[in-house]
Amino acid sequence: MKRICHLTSVHSRNDVRIFYKECCSLSKNFIVYLIVSDGFGREKINNIDIVDVGKHEGNRISRMFSVSKLILKTAKELNCDLYHFHDPELIPVGLRLLSMGKKVIYDVHEDVPKDILYKSYINKHFRLILSNCFKLFEHYAAKRFSAIITSTPYIRNRFYAININTIDIKNYPSLTEFHETKRWNKKENEICYLGSITSVRGLYETVKAIELIECKLHLAGLFDDIKYKETVTTLEGWKKVIYYGFVNREKTKEILRTTKIGLVVLHPITTFMDSLPIKMFEYMSAGLPVIASNFPLWKDIIEENNCGICVDPLNTNDISQAINYLLNNNDIAQKMGENGRKVVEEKYNWEKEEAILIDLYTRICN
């Protein structure tokens, strides 16, 4: 069996896309290693050898250089046939492995040049210059890699013009993970949002929207900004929020099993409008109707399959009306949830993406 190695300097060993989907799927046909930098040591899980180079506590810049150096050293020692890296800061590592005659895949989770334009910690006058410089460097490297994997068709189109061996592997849920649901008539008026919590992900608007609604909001995720957290937690609607912080997959399943509605009301910024958020599809997989931002791409999915309601994410009244409507029309809400589960079973599932991934690996390794 061929030896393959996934590399990440940013994500944890239990990252859903990297470990539970890609690595676990590939372990059926390959010997799989995963190099991480999370400080929890070396272990073997699901027949995948997880190699930890240690956690670095410095700032972003020092982490990029020191951790990348350790990851490259470890990757060389493992001497695998193919390397698959997941973070843009590891592009130099990928190029070095390529120069050693190794096959290398770059997994592009996000459109980084566009993301840079919205990074609050970067001086706004410097963002455009940095974005353009990174794009040039990324394109230079992408031409040389054995293959490019992207998380959406939109990002794929940008890279396909540079490297024809580019495919998209969507981050859809596995059919087996969220198939157990609580009987609808046993559920309370409870809704949920799971994911990163930033000022552009719609939590402020959601908490405002539930102020006059008899419901509970189950909230799981980490705030990225203490000031934003203080702003949201002082709202009147926060009294109706059950906040968990970061949760594992088992707790995620429990929340999705017991709630009635899943929300993904991200703000209309460019980096979101062309995305395919995993949480939206996890809600659908769990049989929950979705309240989502009214982006054209999302509307095509939600409205075409009648599995939720699309709203103006900046309009608190829009969000409030959608929540009220679904909570007060149980038959309609339940039917929308069933429609969402059905379309996940037919189309938006990891099992279909897994076949594409394994086919790519088989072609490259042979």
C-alpha angles and dihedrals in degrees: 000000000000117000115232131180132202117205130202132163095179109035126073125245090255096052107147099225097039103038110019096039114024102026095040092047093048093047088074090069107018143041101255132205125181120199114202139166105217103114098241098112134234122318142149119239127173088353091302117126107223112201116193120202091190134263118282116213099192129101125290095270097048090045092053093055102036097042093043090054092052092046091052091049092050093045091054091050092053089053096201128178095236135021125203117190129191109193129071091224087066094061091102089052090051091050091049092051089048090054088056090061095259125139111244133193123196112209108204109201096172142016094258099186089057093042091056089062089064100043105121093196091062117080105258092227090056098045098084093048092048092046093053093044092051092047091055092049093045091051091048090055097039092061090062103044121101091239143347122223118194130189096226138030089240093061090041091060091057093052098039090070087059102036119020090201090076124125136168121237107190120216095237122158124261114254092232100051104071103021096113111083133174116248107271095231089056094057124101125221093279129138133185148213120190124182145056114340115221134143091263098051097079104248095128091053092045094051090048089049095058096050092101098030125095099232145097125241115215106207124190125176142068127279112234095200127045092206091054090049090053090050094051098041092055092059118108091238092060088081086072095051124103103200120197104171113213113359133192125235094268092056089046089056091049093052093048091046095055105036129082105214136030120210129207105164100158119173119260099260120142097249091057101041094069096037130107103216113210092216092063091056093042089056089051092046090053091053096252123141110239130228104201140168114274096246112149093242093049093044089055090056100039101038098037090056096036092230101133148335129284118215142178099268092208093054111085091191091055091053093045093051092049092051091047092048095052095042091050095045105054096169092054093044092049092048091050089051091051090049090052093051091048095053090047089054090049102039123347102065137116093235090071092046091048091061090054092049095050091047091054092050092047091053094047097044096048 
